[in-house]
Amino acid sequence: MKKRLAIINCKSKKQKHKCTAEEMYSVSFQFRAQIDFIKEYYDDYVILSTKYGIIYPNSIIEPYEISLAKGSRLRETSTLSNFEIEEWANSVNSQIQSLSNLYDVVDLHISNQYLKPIQKVLNNPNVKHIKQPVNPGLVKNRYNEVLEKYKTNDYSDIDLGIIGERRK
């Protein structure tokens, strides 16, 4: 059986105190919806953080307000400069390459905002981007849908493309 790793990006909603990375982002409904499926489907998962790069769920981290891009929801957040984004991307690409040597499958459950700077990692045949729903409100529904299909198919592989597919 293939050994699978999921990489999920951090979220803007965070705890206000020092805690594990999993707890830090657990206030986000999107994060919780993704984690329910990821913990069931993958052998392991890590978190892609704007501040920390790739971190393990049990890593103890401090709250922070840093983003890759400006947005109306992120008014109180500082944005990385182009140089900082390039440094971050180089570090993250290196971390993902190392992880891809340990796993047969590395699936990036990350938004396009996080994918864009690290796109070259997709040249690795073990690494694949799992498109995310355009509407954040669909995240829970889509991840619940794939979790149900996975359980219904007696825990065999499923098409993860349904997570980010556009529907009429």
DSSP file with accessible surface (Angstrom, degrees, kcal/mol):
  #  RESIDUE AA STRUCTURE BP1 BP2  ACC     N-H-->O    O-->H-N    N-H-->O    O-->H-N    TCO  KAPPA ALPHA  PHI   PSI    X-CA   Y-CA   Z-CA
    1    1 A M              0   0  205      0, 0.0     2,-0.2     0, 0.0     0, 0.0   0.000 360.0 360.0 360.0 140.6    0.0    0.0    0.0
    2    2 A K        -     0   0  132      1,-0.1     2,-0.5   102,-0.1   101,-0.0  -0.448 360.0-126.9 -71.2 140.1    1.2    3.5   -0.9
    3    3 A K        -     0   0   95     -2,-0.2   102,-1.9    39,-0.1   101,-1.5  -0.782  32.6-159.6 -89.2 123.7    2.3    5.7    2.0
    4    4 A R  E     -a  105   0A  17     -2,-0.5    40,-1.4   100,-0.2    39,-1.4  -0.887  15.1-171.8-116.5 139.2    0.4    9.0    1.7
    5    5 A L  E     -ab 106  44A   0    100,-2.6   102,-2.7    -2,-0.4     2,-0.4  -0.980   8.4-156.4-124.7 136.3    1.1   12.5    3.1
    6    6 A A  E     -ab 107  45A   0     38,-1.9    40,-2.1    -2,-0.4     2,-0.5  -0.894   1.4-158.8-108.1 141.8   -1.3   15.5    2.9
    7    7 A I  E     -ab 108  46A   0    100,-2.7   102,-3.1    -2,-0.4     2,-0.4  -0.992  12.9-175.7-118.7 123.5   -0.1   19.1    3.2
    8    8 A I  E     -ab 109  47A   0     38,-2.1    40,-3.0    -2,-0.5   102,-0.2  -0.938  22.8-120.9-118.5 140.1   -2.7   21.6    4.2
    9    9 A N  E     - b   0  48A  10    100,-1.1    40,-0.2    -2,-0.4    45,-0.0  -0.469  29.7-103.8 -83.1 156.9   -2.2   25.3    4.4
   10   10 A C        -     0   0    4     38,-2.7     2,-0.3    -2,-0.1    -1,-0.1  -0.094  35.7-128.0 -64.8 171.8   -2.5   27.4    7.5
   11   11 A K        -     0   0   20      2,-0.2    -1,-0.1     1,-0.1    16,-0.1  -0.885  12.1-124.5-125.7 157.8   -5.6   29.6    8.0
   12   12 A S  S    S+     0   0   46     -2,-0.3     2,-0.5    53,-0.1    -1,-0.1   0.844  94.9  78.0 -72.1 -31.4   -6.1   33.3    8.9
   13   13 A K        +     0   0  132     12,-0.1    15,-0.3    -3,-0.0     2,-0.3  -0.685  67.8 162.7 -79.5 127.5   -8.3   32.4   11.9
   14   14 A K        -     0   0   18     -2,-0.5    11,-0.2    13,-0.1    10,-0.1  -0.938  42.7 -94.7-140.8 161.6   -6.0   31.3   14.7
   15   15 A Q        -     0   0   45      9,-1.5     4,-0.1    -2,-0.3     9,-0.1  -0.293  32.4-130.4 -64.7 163.5   -6.0   30.8   18.5
   16   16 A K  S    S+     0   0  179     47,-0.1     2,-0.3     2,-0.1    -1,-0.1   0.286  81.7  61.5-102.4   9.4   -4.7   33.7   20.5
   17   17 A H  S    S-     0   0   85     45,-0.1     2,-0.2     7,-0.0    -2,-0.1  -0.901  94.8 -84.7-134.9 162.0   -2.2   31.6   22.5
   18   18 A K        +     0   0  126     -2,-0.3     2,-0.3    44,-0.1    44,-0.2  -0.449  68.9 128.0 -63.8 132.0    0.8   29.4   22.1
   19   19 A C  E     -E   61   0B   9     42,-2.0    42,-3.1    -2,-0.2     2,-0.0  -0.944  60.8 -50.3-166.7-175.5   -0.3   25.9   21.3
   20   20 A T  E  >  -E   60   0B  42     -2,-0.3     4,-2.8    40,-0.2    40,-0.2  -0.343  53.0-115.0 -68.5 155.9    0.2   23.0   18.8
   21   21 A A  H  > S+     0   0    0     38,-1.9     4,-1.8    35,-0.4     5,-0.2   0.902 116.5  54.0 -59.7 -41.2   -0.2   23.9   15.2
   22   22 A E  H  > S+     0   0   55     35,-2.4     4,-0.7     1,-0.2    -1,-0.2   0.934 112.4  43.3 -61.0 -43.4   -3.3   21.7   14.9
   23   23 A E  H >4 S+     0   0   79     34,-0.4     3,-0.7     1,-0.2     4,-0.4   0.896 107.2  62.3 -67.8 -37.9   -4.9   23.5   17.7
   24   24 A M  H 3< S+     0   0    0     -4,-2.8    -9,-1.5     1,-0.3     3,-0.5   0.910 114.5  31.6 -54.6 -45.0   -3.8   26.9   16.4
   25   25 A Y  H >< S+     0   0    0     -4,-1.8     3,-2.0   -11,-0.2     6,-0.3   0.485  92.2  96.6 -94.8  -2.2   -5.7   26.6   13.2
   26   26 A S  T <<  +     0   0   35     -4,-0.7    -1,-0.2    -3,-0.7    -2,-0.1   0.638  69.1  72.7 -67.7 -12.6   -8.6   24.5   14.6
   27   27 A V  T 3  S+     0   0   54     -3,-0.5     2,-0.5    -4,-0.4    -1,-0.3   0.689  80.3  89.8 -73.0 -14.8  -10.8   27.6   15.0
   28   28 A S  S <> S-     0   0    6     -3,-2.0     4,-2.3   -15,-0.3     5,-0.2  -0.706  70.0-151.3 -84.2 125.3  -11.2   27.7   11.2
   29   29 A F  H  > S+     0   0   88     -2,-0.5     4,-2.2     1,-0.2     5,-0.2   0.854  98.7  55.4 -63.1 -32.7  -14.2   25.7   10.0
   30   30 A Q  H  > S+     0   0   37      2,-0.2     4,-2.3     1,-0.2    -1,-0.2   0.932 107.3  48.4 -64.8 -45.1  -12.3   25.1    6.7
   31   31 A F  H  > S+     0   0    2     -6,-0.3     4,-2.8     1,-0.2     5,-0.2   0.938 111.8  48.8 -60.5 -48.0   -9.3   23.6    8.6
   32   32 A R  H  X S+     0   0  121     -4,-2.3     4,-1.9    -7,-0.2    -1,-0.2   0.903 110.9  50.8 -61.1 -39.9  -11.6   21.3   10.7
   33   33 A A  H  X S+     0   0    4     -4,-2.2     4,-1.1     1,-0.2    -1,-0.2   0.921 113.5  44.8 -64.7 -42.3  -13.5   20.1    7.6
   34   34 A Q  H  X S+     0   0    2     -4,-2.3     4,-2.9     1,-0.2     3,-0.3   0.921 110.8  54.0 -67.0 -43.3  -10.2   19.3    5.8
   35   35 A I  H  X S+     0   0    7     -4,-2.8     4,-2.8     1,-0.2     5,-0.3   0.869  99.7  60.6 -63.8 -38.0   -8.7   17.6    8.8
   36   36 A D  H  X S+     0   0   92     -4,-1.9     4,-0.8    -5,-0.2    -1,-0.2   0.933 114.9  35.4 -55.4 -45.6  -11.6   15.2    9.3
   37   37 A F  H >X S+     0   0    1     -4,-1.1     4,-2.6    -3,-0.3     3,-0.6   0.937 116.4  53.7 -71.9 -48.2  -11.0   13.7    5.9
   38   38 A I  H 3X S+     0   0    1     -4,-2.9     4,-2.5     1,-0.3    -2,-0.2   0.895 106.4  51.5 -58.6 -41.5   -7.2   14.0    5.9
   39   39 A K  H 3< S+     0   0  113     -4,-2.8    -1,-0.3     1,-0.2    -2,-0.2   0.821 115.3  43.7 -66.2 -28.7   -6.8   12.1    9.2
   40   40 A E  H << S+     0   0   79     -4,-0.8    -2,-0.2    -3,-0.6    -1,-0.2   0.871 122.3  34.7 -81.0 -39.3   -9.0    9.3    7.8
   41   41 A Y  H  < S+     0   0   14     -4,-2.6     2,-0.2    -5,-0.1    -2,-0.2   0.810 109.6  59.7 -91.0 -33.3   -7.4    9.1    4.3
   42   42 A Y     <  -     0   0   13     -4,-2.5   -37,-0.2    -5,-0.3     3,-0.1  -0.655  67.7-136.7-103.9 156.3   -3.7    9.9    4.8
   43   43 A D  S    S-     0   0   73    -39,-1.4     2,-0.3    -2,-0.2   -38,-0.2   0.865  89.7  -7.1 -71.3 -39.7   -1.0    8.2    6.8
   44   44 A D  E     -b    5   0A  69    -40,-1.4   -38,-1.9    -6,-0.0     2,-0.3  -0.954  62.8-157.2-148.0 165.5    0.3   11.6    8.0
   45   45 A Y  E     -b    6   0A  19     -2,-0.3     2,-0.3   -40,-0.2   -38,-0.2  -0.987   2.6-167.4-146.8 156.1   -0.2   15.3    7.4
   46   46 A V  E     -b    7   0A   1    -40,-2.1   -38,-2.1    -2,-0.3     2,-0.4  -0.882  22.1-119.7-133.4 168.1    1.8   18.5    7.8
   47   47 A I  E     -bC   8  55A   0      8,-3.1     8,-2.7    -2,-0.3     2,-0.8  -0.922  10.4-141.5-116.8 134.8    0.8   22.1    7.7
   48   48 A L  E     -bC   9  54A   0    -40,-3.0   -38,-2.7    -2,-0.4     2,-0.4  -0.857  28.3-171.4 -94.8 110.6    2.1   24.8    5.4
   49   49 A S  E  >  - C   0  53A   0      4,-3.1     4,-1.9    -2,-0.8   -40,-0.0  -0.853  29.6-141.4-108.6 139.2    2.5   27.9    7.4
   50   50 A T  T  4 S+     0   0    3     -2,-0.4    -1,-0.1    16,-0.2    17,-0.1   0.881 106.6  34.4 -62.5 -36.5    3.3   31.4    6.1
   51   51 A K  T  4 S+     0   0  100     15,-0.2    -1,-0.2     2,-0.1    16,-0.0   0.890 130.9  27.5 -85.1 -42.7    5.5   32.0    9.1
   52   52 A Y  T  4 S-     0   0   72      1,-0.3     2,-0.2     3,-0.0    -2,-0.2   0.501  88.3-142.3-104.2  -6.7    7.0   28.6    9.8
   53   53 A G  E  < S+C   49   0A   4     -4,-1.9    -4,-3.1     2,-0.1     2,-0.5  -0.563  72.9   2.7  75.6-142.1    7.1   26.8    6.5
   54   54 A I  E    S+C   48   0A  13     -6,-0.2     2,-0.3    -2,-0.2    -6,-0.2  -0.672  80.4 172.7 -80.6 123.8    6.2   23.1    6.8
   55   55 A I  E     -C   47   0A  15     -8,-2.7    -8,-3.1    -2,-0.5    -2,-0.1  -0.948  31.6-115.5-131.4 154.1    5.3   22.2   10.4
   56   56 A Y    >   -     0   0  114     -2,-0.3     3,-2.2   -10,-0.2   -35,-0.4  -0.579  30.6-114.6 -85.1 150.8    4.0   19.1   12.1
   57   57 A P  T 3  S+     0   0   21      0, 0.0   -35,-2.4     0, 0.0   -34,-0.4   0.802 116.2  50.6 -56.4 -30.5    0.6   19.2   13.7
   58   58 A N  T 3  S+     0   0  123    -38,-0.2     2,-0.2   -37,-0.2    -2,-0.0   0.419  81.8 119.6 -91.9   4.6    2.1   18.7   17.2
   59   59 A S    <   -     0   0   36     -3,-2.2   -38,-1.9     1,-0.1     2,-0.5  -0.480  67.2-125.6 -66.4 135.3    4.7   21.5   16.8
   60   60 A I  E     +E   20   0B 103    -40,-0.2     2,-0.3    -2,-0.2   -40,-0.2  -0.738  40.5 172.0 -85.6 124.4    4.2   24.2   19.4
   61   61 A I  E     -E   19   0B   7    -42,-3.1   -42,-2.0    -2,-0.5     3,-0.0  -0.910  30.4-121.6-132.6 161.4    3.9   27.6   17.7
   62   62 A E        -     0   0   92     -2,-0.3   -44,-0.1   -44,-0.2   -45,-0.1  -0.710  40.5 -97.7 -95.3 150.9    3.0   31.2   18.6
   63   63 A P        +     0   0   42      0, 0.0     2,-0.3     0, 0.0    -1,-0.1  -0.311  50.1 176.1 -63.2 152.1    0.1   33.1   17.1
   64   64 A Y        -     0   0   13      2,-0.1     2,-0.3    -3,-0.0   -13,-0.0  -0.973  33.0-142.8-153.4 162.5    1.0   35.3   14.2
   65   65 A E        +     0   0   81     -2,-0.3    13,-2.2     2,-0.0     2,-0.4  -0.710  49.7 130.0-132.2  78.7   -0.5   37.6   11.6
   66   66 A I  E     -f   78   0C  41     -2,-0.3     2,-0.3    11,-0.2    13,-0.2  -0.996  28.7-176.9-132.3 140.5    1.5   37.2    8.4
   67   67 A S  E     -f   79   0C   6     11,-2.4    13,-2.2    -2,-0.4     3,-0.1  -0.917  34.0-134.0-135.1 159.2    0.1   36.5    4.9
   68   68 A L  S    S+     0   0   13     -2,-0.3     2,-0.3    11,-0.2    11,-0.1   0.721  94.1  21.4 -79.2 -25.9    1.4   35.9    1.4
   69   69 A A  S    S-     0   0   39      9,-0.1     2,-0.2    10,-0.0    -1,-0.2  -0.978  82.1-107.5-142.9 155.4   -1.1   38.3   -0.1
   70   70 A K        +     0   0  176     -2,-0.3     2,-0.3    -3,-0.1     5,-0.1  -0.517  42.6 163.5 -79.4 150.0   -3.2   41.3    0.9
   71   71 A G    >   -     0   0   38     -2,-0.2     3,-1.4     6,-0.1     6,-0.2  -0.980  50.4-108.2-162.0 159.8   -6.9   40.9    1.2
   72   72 A S  G >  S+     0   0   91     -2,-0.3     3,-0.7     1,-0.3    -1,-0.1   0.834 119.1  52.9 -63.5 -31.5   -9.9   42.6    2.8
   73   73 A R  G 3  S+     0   0  179      1,-0.2    -1,-0.3     2,-0.1     3,-0.2   0.628 105.2  58.3 -76.0 -12.3  -10.2   39.9    5.4
   74   74 A L  G X   +     0   0   22     -3,-1.4     3,-1.9     1,-0.2    -1,-0.2  -0.109  60.3 133.8-112.8  36.9   -6.6   40.4    6.4
   75   75 A R  T <  S+     0   0  209     -3,-0.7    -1,-0.2     1,-0.3    -2,-0.1   0.847  77.1  45.8 -56.2 -38.0   -6.5   44.1    7.3
   76   76 A E  T 3  S+     0   0  176     -3,-0.2     2,-0.4     2,-0.1    -1,-0.3   0.336  97.3  99.4 -88.7   8.2   -4.5   43.5   10.5
   77   77 A T    <   -     0   0   21     -3,-1.9     2,-0.2    -6,-0.2   -11,-0.2  -0.787  67.5-135.1-103.9 136.5   -2.1   41.2    8.8
   78   78 A S  E     -f   66   0C  72    -13,-2.2   -11,-2.4    -2,-0.4     2,-0.4  -0.601  22.4-136.3 -84.2 151.4    1.4   42.0    7.5
   79   79 A T  E     -f   67   0C  47     -2,-0.2   -11,-0.2   -13,-0.2     2,-0.1  -0.869  16.2-114.2-110.4 140.4    2.3   40.8    4.1
   80   80 A L        -     0   0   27    -13,-2.2     2,-0.0    -2,-0.4   -14,-0.0  -0.445  33.1-118.4 -68.7 144.8    5.6   39.2    3.1
   81   81 A S     >  -     0   0   56     -2,-0.1     4,-2.7     1,-0.1     5,-0.2  -0.294  30.6-102.1 -73.2 167.4    7.7   41.2    0.6
   82   82 A N  H  > S+     0   0  141      1,-0.2     4,-2.2     2,-0.2     5,-0.1   0.901 125.7  50.2 -58.6 -40.9    8.5   39.6   -2.8
   83   83 A F  H  > S+     0   0  129      2,-0.2     4,-2.4     1,-0.2    -1,-0.2   0.926 110.8  48.4 -63.7 -44.4   12.0   38.8   -1.5
   84   84 A E  H  > S+     0   0   87      2,-0.2     4,-2.8     1,-0.2    -2,-0.2   0.886 110.3  52.0 -64.1 -38.1   10.6   37.1    1.7
   85   85 A I  H  X S+     0   0   31     -4,-2.7     4,-3.0     2,-0.2    -1,-0.2   0.919 109.4  50.1 -64.1 -41.3    8.1   35.1   -0.5
   86   86 A E  H  X S+     0   0  125     -4,-2.2     4,-2.4    -5,-0.2    -2,-0.2   0.928 112.5  46.1 -64.0 -43.0   10.9   33.9   -2.7
   87   87 A E  H  X S+     0   0  107     -4,-2.4     4,-2.2     2,-0.2    -2,-0.2   0.924 114.0  49.0 -63.1 -44.6   13.0   32.8    0.4
   88   88 A W  H  X S+     0   0   22     -4,-2.8     4,-2.9     1,-0.2     5,-0.2   0.936 111.3  49.9 -60.0 -46.3    9.9   31.2    1.9
   89   89 A A  H  X S+     0   0    6     -4,-3.0     4,-3.1     1,-0.2     5,-0.2   0.903 109.3  50.8 -62.4 -43.0    9.2   29.4   -1.4
   90   90 A N  H  X S+     0   0   82     -4,-2.4     4,-1.9     2,-0.2    -1,-0.2   0.923 113.3  45.8 -61.2 -43.4   12.7   28.1   -1.7
   91   91 A S  H  X S+     0   0   63     -4,-2.2     4,-2.4     2,-0.2    -2,-0.2   0.938 114.9  46.5 -64.5 -46.3   12.6   26.7    1.9
   92   92 A V  H  X S+     0   0    0     -4,-2.9     4,-2.9     2,-0.2     5,-0.2   0.914 110.1  53.3 -65.1 -42.8    9.2   25.1    1.4
   93   93 A N  H  X S+     0   0   10     -4,-3.1     4,-2.4    -5,-0.2    -1,-0.2   0.925 110.5  48.1 -57.7 -43.0   10.1   23.6   -1.9
   94   94 A S  H  X S+     0   0   74     -4,-1.9     4,-2.2    -5,-0.2    -2,-0.2   0.922 111.5  49.6 -63.7 -43.2   13.2   22.0   -0.3
   95   95 A Q  H  X S+     0   0   58     -4,-2.4     4,-2.3     1,-0.2    -2,-0.2   0.917 112.1  47.7 -62.6 -43.1   11.0   20.7    2.6
   96   96 A I  H  X S+     0   0    0     -4,-2.9     4,-2.5     2,-0.2    -2,-0.2   0.905 109.1  53.8 -67.3 -39.3    8.5   19.2    0.2
   97   97 A Q  H  X S+     0   0   71     -4,-2.4     4,-0.7    -5,-0.2    -1,-0.2   0.926 109.9  48.3 -59.9 -43.0   11.2   17.6   -1.9
   98   98 A S  H >< S+     0   0   69     -4,-2.2     3,-1.0     1,-0.2     4,-0.4   0.922 111.8  48.9 -63.2 -43.4   12.6   15.9    1.3
   99   99 A L  H >X S+     0   0   10     -4,-2.3     3,-1.6     1,-0.2     4,-1.0   0.860 102.3  62.5 -64.6 -34.1    9.1   14.7    2.3
  100  100 A S  H 3< S+     0   0    2     -4,-2.5    -1,-0.2     1,-0.3    -2,-0.2   0.714  96.5  59.7 -67.9 -16.8    8.5   13.3   -1.1
  101  101 A N  T << S+     0   0  136     -3,-1.0    -1,-0.3    -4,-0.7    -2,-0.2   0.680 108.6  44.6 -78.3 -18.1   11.5   11.0   -0.5
  102  102 A L  T <4 S+     0   0  115     -3,-1.6     2,-0.3    -4,-0.4    -2,-0.2   0.595 113.9  50.5 -99.0 -16.4    9.6    9.5    2.5
  103  103 A Y     <  -     0   0   20     -4,-1.0   -99,-0.2     1,-0.1     3,-0.1  -0.944  62.9-146.1-127.6 147.9    6.1    9.2    0.9
  104  104 A D  S    S+     0   0   87   -101,-1.5     2,-0.4    -2,-0.3  -100,-0.2   0.791  94.8  31.4 -75.8 -32.1    4.8    7.6   -2.3
  105  105 A V  E     -a    4   0A  28   -102,-1.9  -100,-2.6     2,-0.0     2,-0.5  -0.998  61.0-177.3-131.9 129.3    2.1   10.3   -2.5
  106  106 A V  E     -ad   5 127A   0     20,-3.0    22,-2.4    -2,-0.4     2,-0.5  -0.967  12.8-168.4-126.0 109.9    2.3   13.9   -1.4
  107  107 A D  E     -ad   6 128A   6   -102,-2.7  -100,-2.7    -2,-0.5     2,-0.9  -0.892  13.2-145.9-104.4 126.9   -1.0   15.7   -1.9
  108  108 A L  E     -ad   7 129A   0     20,-3.3    22,-2.6    -2,-0.5     2,-1.4  -0.797  13.3-175.4 -93.3 102.6   -1.1   19.5   -1.5
  109  109 A H  E     +a    8   0A   0   -102,-3.1  -100,-1.1    -2,-0.9     2,-0.3  -0.583  44.7 126.9 -92.1  67.9   -4.5   20.5   -0.1
  110  110 A I        -     0   0    0     -2,-1.4    22,-0.3    20,-0.3    -2,-0.1  -0.899  62.5-104.8-130.6 155.9   -3.6   24.2   -0.5
  111  111 A S    >>  -     0   0   36     -2,-0.3     4,-1.9     1,-0.1     3,-0.8  -0.291  37.3-107.5 -73.1 163.6   -5.1   27.3   -2.0
  112  112 A N  H 3> S+     0   0  114      1,-0.2     4,-2.6     2,-0.2    -1,-0.1   0.822 118.4  65.8 -61.2 -30.9   -3.8   28.7   -5.2
  113  113 A Q  H 34 S+     0   0   76      1,-0.2    -1,-0.2     2,-0.2    -3,-0.0   0.886 109.4  37.3 -58.3 -38.9   -2.3   31.6   -3.2
  114  114 A Y  H <> S+     0   0   16     -3,-0.8     4,-0.5     2,-0.1    -1,-0.2   0.784 115.8  54.2 -83.7 -29.3    0.0   29.1   -1.5
  115  115 A L  H >X S+     0   0   14     -4,-1.9     3,-1.1     1,-0.2     4,-0.5   0.900  93.5  69.7 -71.4 -41.5    0.6   27.0   -4.6
  116  116 A K  H >< S+     0   0  160     -4,-2.6     3,-1.1     1,-0.3     4,-0.2   0.886 100.8  43.1 -49.8 -51.2    1.7   29.8   -6.9
  117  117 A P  H 34 S+     0   0   40      0, 0.0    -1,-0.3     0, 0.0     3,-0.2   0.759 122.5  39.4 -70.1 -20.0    5.1   30.5   -5.2
  118  118 A I  H X< S+     0   0    0     -3,-1.1     3,-2.3    -4,-0.5     4,-0.3   0.188  76.3 124.0-112.9  17.8    6.0   26.8   -4.8
  119  119 A Q  G X<  +     0   0  108     -3,-1.1     3,-2.3    -4,-0.5     4,-0.2   0.770  60.7  69.9 -52.2 -33.8    4.6   25.6   -8.2
  120  120 A K  G >  S+     0   0  126      1,-0.3     3,-1.9    -3,-0.2    -1,-0.3   0.755  82.6  73.8 -63.5 -17.4    7.9   24.0   -9.3
  121  121 A V  G X  S+     0   0    0     -3,-2.3     3,-1.8     1,-0.3    -1,-0.3   0.771  81.0  72.8 -65.7 -20.2    7.4   21.3   -6.7
  122  122 A L  G <  S+     0   0   57     -3,-2.3    -1,-0.3    -4,-0.3    -2,-0.2   0.612  77.3  77.0 -71.6  -8.8    4.7   19.9   -8.9
  123  123 A N  G <  S+     0   0  140     -3,-1.9    -1,-0.3    -4,-0.2    -2,-0.2   0.706  75.3  91.4 -69.7 -18.7    7.5   18.7  -11.3
  124  124 A N  S X  S-     0   0   21     -3,-1.8     3,-1.7    -4,-0.2    -3,-0.0  -0.665  78.8-142.0 -76.8 125.2    8.1   15.9   -8.7
  125  125 A P  T 3  S+     0   0  125      0, 0.0    -1,-0.1     0, 0.0    -3,-0.0   0.725  98.9  57.6 -64.7 -18.5    5.9   12.9   -9.8
  126  126 A N  T 3  S+     0   0   58    -21,-0.1   -20,-3.0   -23,-0.0     2,-0.5   0.617  95.1  79.4 -82.1 -14.0    5.0   12.1   -6.2
  127  127 A V  E <   +d  106   0A   9     -3,-1.7     2,-0.3    -6,-0.2   -20,-0.2  -0.841  55.5 170.8-106.1 130.9    3.5   15.6   -5.6
  128  128 A K  E     -d  107   0A 115    -22,-2.4   -20,-3.3    -2,-0.5     2,-0.5  -0.994  28.8-129.0-138.4 142.5    0.0   16.6   -6.7
  129  129 A H  E     -d  108   0A  32     -2,-0.3     2,-0.8   -22,-0.2   -20,-0.2  -0.788  13.7-152.4 -91.1 129.6   -2.1   19.6   -6.1
  130  130 A I        -     0   0    7    -22,-2.6   -20,-0.3    -2,-0.5    31,-0.1  -0.904  26.2-127.3 -99.4 107.5   -5.7   18.9   -4.9
  131  131 A K        -     0   0  144     -2,-0.8    34,-0.1   -22,-0.1    33,-0.1  -0.258  20.6-138.4 -58.1 143.6   -7.7   21.9   -6.1
  132  132 A Q        -     0   0   31    -22,-0.3    32,-0.1    32,-0.2   -20,-0.1  -0.693  29.0 -88.9-101.9 152.6   -9.7   23.6   -3.4
  133  133 A P        -     0   0   13      0, 0.0    31,-0.1     0, 0.0     6,-0.1  -0.315  27.8-136.1 -59.3 141.8  -13.3   24.9   -3.9
  134  134 A V  S    S+     0   0  102     30,-0.2     3,-0.1     1,-0.1    30,-0.0   0.911  95.7  62.0 -65.1 -40.6  -13.5   28.5   -5.1
  135  135 A N  S >  S-     0   0   90      1,-0.2     3,-2.4     2,-0.0     4,-0.4  -0.761  78.1-150.1 -89.2 115.8  -16.2   29.2   -2.6
  136  136 A P  G >  S+     0   0   57      0, 0.0     3,-1.3     0, 0.0     4,-0.4   0.811  94.9  67.2 -56.8 -26.9  -14.8   28.7    1.0
  137  137 A G  G 3  S+     0   0   42      1,-0.2     4,-0.5     2,-0.1     3,-0.2   0.709  94.4  58.1 -66.5 -18.0  -18.3   27.8    2.1
  138  138 A L  G <> S+     0   0   54     -3,-2.4     4,-2.8     1,-0.2     5,-0.3   0.597  81.0  88.3 -85.9 -12.6  -18.1   24.6    0.0
  139  139 A V  H <> S+     0   0    5     -3,-1.3     4,-2.6    -4,-0.4     5,-0.3   0.936  89.5  44.9 -54.3 -52.4  -15.0   23.3    1.7
  140  140 A K  H  > S+     0   0  111     -4,-0.4     4,-2.6     1,-0.2     5,-0.2   0.939 115.1  48.4 -59.4 -46.3  -16.9   21.4    4.5
  141  141 A N  H  > S+     0   0   99     -4,-0.5     4,-2.2     1,-0.2    -1,-0.2   0.919 113.8  45.9 -60.9 -46.0  -19.4   19.9    2.0
  142  142 A R  H  X S+     0   0   15     -4,-2.8     4,-2.3     2,-0.2     5,-0.2   0.913 114.4  46.3 -67.3 -43.1  -16.8   18.8   -0.4
  143  143 A Y  H  X S+     0   0    0     -4,-2.6     4,-2.1    -5,-0.3    -1,-0.2   0.899 113.2  50.0 -69.0 -35.5  -14.5   17.2    2.2
  144  144 A N  H  X S+     0   0   59     -4,-2.6     4,-2.4    -5,-0.3    -2,-0.2   0.901 109.4  53.7 -64.6 -38.4  -17.5   15.5    3.8
  145  145 A E  H  X S+     0   0   56     -4,-2.2     4,-2.3    -5,-0.2    -2,-0.2   0.936 110.7  43.9 -61.5 -47.8  -18.5   14.2    0.4
  146  146 A V  H  X S+     0   0    0     -4,-2.3     4,-2.4     1,-0.2    -1,-0.2   0.875 111.6  54.7 -69.2 -32.1  -15.1   12.6   -0.3
  147  147 A L  H  X S+     0   0   17     -4,-2.1     4,-2.5    -5,-0.2    -2,-0.2   0.940 109.7  46.8 -64.3 -43.7  -15.0   11.2    3.2
  148  148 A E  H  X S+     0   0  109     -4,-2.4     4,-2.8     1,-0.2    -2,-0.2   0.916 112.7  49.2 -63.5 -43.5  -18.3    9.5    2.7
  149  149 A K  H  X S+     0   0   98     -4,-2.3     4,-2.0     2,-0.2    -1,-0.2   0.900 110.7  51.5 -62.6 -40.3  -17.3    8.1   -0.7
  150  150 A Y  H  <>S+     0   0   16     -4,-2.4     5,-2.0     2,-0.2     6,-0.5   0.939 113.7  43.0 -61.9 -46.3  -14.1    6.9    0.8
  151  151 A K  H ><5S+     0   0   75     -4,-2.5     3,-1.2     1,-0.2    -2,-0.2   0.896 113.6  52.1 -67.8 -38.4  -15.9    5.1    3.6
  152  152 A T  H 3<5S+     0   0   99     -4,-2.8    -1,-0.2     1,-0.3    -2,-0.2   0.825 104.0  57.6 -67.4 -32.5  -18.6    3.8    1.2
  153  153 A N  T ><5S-     0   0   77     -4,-2.0     3,-0.8    -5,-0.2    -1,-0.3   0.046 124.0-102.5 -87.3  27.3  -15.9    2.3   -1.1
  154  154 A D  T < 5S-     0   0  143     -3,-1.2    -3,-0.2     1,-0.2    -2,-0.1   0.893  73.6 -58.8  52.4  43.9  -14.5    0.2    1.8
  155  155 A Y  T 3 <S+     0   0  114     -5,-2.0    -1,-0.2     1,-0.2     2,-0.2   0.813  99.4 139.5  60.1  35.2  -11.6    2.6    2.3
  156  156 A S    <   -     0   0   61     -3,-0.8    -1,-0.2    -6,-0.5    -3,-0.2  -0.607  62.7 -69.5-100.0 169.2  -10.2    2.3   -1.2
  157  157 A D        -     0   0  105     -2,-0.2     2,-0.3     1,-0.0    -1,-0.2  -0.157  52.8-168.2 -56.4 149.9   -8.8    5.2   -3.2
  158  158 A I        -     0   0   25     -3,-0.1     2,-0.9     0, 0.0    -1,-0.0  -0.875  34.1 -88.7-133.8 167.8  -11.2    7.8   -4.5
  159  159 A D    >   -     0   0  112     -2,-0.3     3,-1.1     1,-0.2     4,-0.1  -0.697  33.2-170.6 -81.4 107.6  -11.1   10.6   -7.0
  160  160 A L  G >  S+     0   0    6     -2,-0.9     3,-1.7     1,-0.2     4,-0.4   0.588  71.3  87.6 -76.6  -7.4   -9.9   13.6   -5.0
  161  161 A G  G >> S+     0   0   42      1,-0.3     4,-0.8     2,-0.2     3,-0.5   0.740  72.2  72.5 -61.7 -22.2  -10.7   15.9   -8.0
  162  162 A I  G <4 S+     0   0   19     -3,-1.1    -1,-0.3     1,-0.2    -2,-0.1   0.732  82.8  71.7 -68.6 -16.8  -14.3   16.2   -6.8
  163  163 A I  G <4 S+     0   0    0     -3,-1.7    -1,-0.2     1,-0.2    -2,-0.2   0.943 113.3  21.5 -63.2 -47.1  -13.0   18.5   -3.9
  164  164 A G  T <4 S+     0   0   11     -3,-0.5    -1,-0.2    -4,-0.4   -30,-0.2   0.374  91.6 128.7-105.4   6.6  -12.3   21.4   -6.2
  165  165 A E     <  -     0   0   80     -4,-0.8     2,-0.4   -34,-0.1   -31,-0.1  -0.298  59.1-121.8 -66.5 145.9  -14.4   20.7   -9.2
  166  166 A R        -     0   0  206    -33,-0.1     2,-0.3   -32,-0.0    -1,-0.1  -0.742  32.9-169.6 -85.3 132.9  -16.7   23.4  -10.5
  167  167 A R              0   0  108     -2,-0.4     0, 0.0     0, 0.0     0, 0.0  -0.913 360.0 360.0-123.3 154.6  -20.4   22.4  -10.6
  168  168 A K              0   0  258     -2,-0.3     0, 0.0     0, 0.0     0, 0.0  -0.489 360.0 360.0 -88.5 360.0  -23.4   23.9  -12.1
